[in-house]
């Protein structure tokens, strides 16, 4: 049997032959007593209980209507329907109204989400919500000093978030707590529940059997305001895992392999559901790693069936009652026998090789046995400048213990790291535990630098000094995302993604062509040695050390709390409503930019130093589309102002059009807006006067974000029509007064020479979303409804 196989057919029998886990599984039967128990959703929140009864009740209705076996993804998603009796349910077609159990926000996106929530005028969030300070801490010299510097620089933002959280009943995780997704896994994620989070890697919680989806802040505000969350019914891609994980192969290699099969857009509109006997060889945190990086293939989310590994993790993180409750509910935490998947992939873990993906895209997958040849073939710089482990994807105790075993073996031969080597603990709990157990000492002994418990270089928060901008070099990380300039803002950096094991081994060679499975290194004594297979511990034998308490619970009475916003701030700015649609067609809108090739949310709204303006829409809009490549001239941030005939920066030209009452459009290529969930990539074009984005295809979250802000995301009905438009053209979007969801939209292109031609566009806009456009934004519509109530 080959190590992987992609089966493409409309609906395939997916769970047949699935080996029984240690927990009994059968077709779900209604257990009315399941809701009699009051099990807390979290040890940090009082009066909020796991609602398995709702899932039971909903599924009883859904089963009677669909009359077929259900995938695990369907059980959890349909179990959270707002109205299971009347909801249309067709995978890939219907728009579902859902009731998630909680919301989570990281500090960079939380600012705008909370500013929007404040505009709604509600006293408290309707569901448990948490905010996590992890994005604004820049990596410079090391954990303690970098954290202290961040607290000083970002005091205004942290004060705003702390007071807003206290005001609106939100749990607040202070800077230094750790990365949002690890905190969620340790404290909030539970099997069978549903969460939305304002970060694209929210699916990390799928490692605990939770449907956890990345969204924009406006979606989060809906749920915080007790409005159902809208999601197109996801298709379900089944990944059948056979065999057993061993040796140098890690859970990271599963998702690196899947990314190579499906590509960066292959999971769009689908939930990736892992199943099969191979699941039993994966740790809970390993499953989380796989789900985390599902964002790189555009998946709505990823998840695993409940098993004993999840029970062990829940117990280790102080949630034994929740583990026992999930065991009782296990019949709805597994896929039904003979359920059907829209697509099916098979991976044999016995034959799966360690992989390295990249550069410049996370889906260029190469097995380690072929990687050296690929480095030479493509003339990638073979010298490894920096190796980086940790991040939200790979910073578990197991990851750190395996890397520490490699570091100790190298040290026993007298070696120090040849490449710079950084370690990012995922949470304060992980940091304290690996410090107690000697792993940090092992890393520092070989020259490693331990960074703050934060995102750091993974999201571009890295004050890198060892190379100059434009200098060609290679870095290797255990992160999830490696788009051009993502980590260090240097477009010449070749960033590769792999497991922490391979990163750690390769820093001792300092060379990308080194294969630790087959190659030897020379020790300080001149003798050659080969690394042993990495070894580690799934969970700490002595239990987790919680470290410093960095959680702020909201007060019981928040009436006297004042939210801190300085009207003269350059980092925080209260929002003003966008104007409503005037009821007319959009006529002669200049093309602001025709983006060529990959245009991620990093290209549309850059991170790094711009993160400090995430709470100030006017200031951050100065980075709008500055990374997108103009198809007309092959340059970034240089577009034609059709009114003046001069070239200027994208935000400058956009603002010029806005200030002169001229609406404008963006033209994009495939999978426009892939990557981060940052809604600023939709807010900024809207703020600068944009009205529509016309492209070949969209990434899911970004398309929704555009709709929420009152912009029209339109697809070329004929993708080849992309080639008919240039940055010197004007576009008219016609017959909007008579538009009905599902209809094609007429587009008239007026060329520079005055000639015209018509094409057709399509959209996924439904009736409710058309209301957002007419109101000017979803928030406008929400505020209007609140006034009427």
URTA-V425450 format. One record per helix or strand. SS is the DSSP state (H for helix, E for strand). FROM is the first residue (numbers start at 0). LEN is the number of residues. If there is no record, write none. Layout:
{{SS/FROM/LEN} {SS/FROM/LEN}}
//
This chain:
{{E/3/4} {E/11/2} {H/31/5} {E/39/1} {E/48/1} {H/51/15} {H/71/7} {E/80/1} {E/94/4} {E/101/5} {H/106/14} {E/127/5} {E/138/1} {H/142/11} {H/154/14} {E/170/3} {E/177/1} {H/179/8} {E/193/4} {H/199/9} {E/210/4} {H/216/8} {E/228/4} {E/234/8} {H/250/12} {E/267/1} {E/269/6} {H/276/5} {H/283/14} {E/298/1} {E/300/4} {H/307/9} {H/319/9} {H/329/3} {E/339/2} {E/342/6} {E/354/4} {E/364/3} {H/367/10} {E/382/8} {E/393/1} {H/396/16} {E/419/5} {E/426/1} {H/427/9} {H/438/7} {E/448/3} {H/455/4} {E/461/1} {E/472/5} {E/492/5} {H/499/10} {E/510/1} {E/520/2} {E/527/2} {E/550/2} {E/571/1} {E/585/10} {H/600/4} {E/604/1} {H/607/6} {E/614/1} {H/616/7} {E/623/1} {E/628/2} {E/635/1} {E/638/2} {E/646/2} {H/649/10} {E/663/5} {E/671/1} {H/679/8} {E/689/6} {E/697/1} {H/699/9} {E/711/5} {H/718/6} {E/729/5} {H/735/3} {E/744/6} {E/755/7} {H/766/9} {H/777/11}}
//
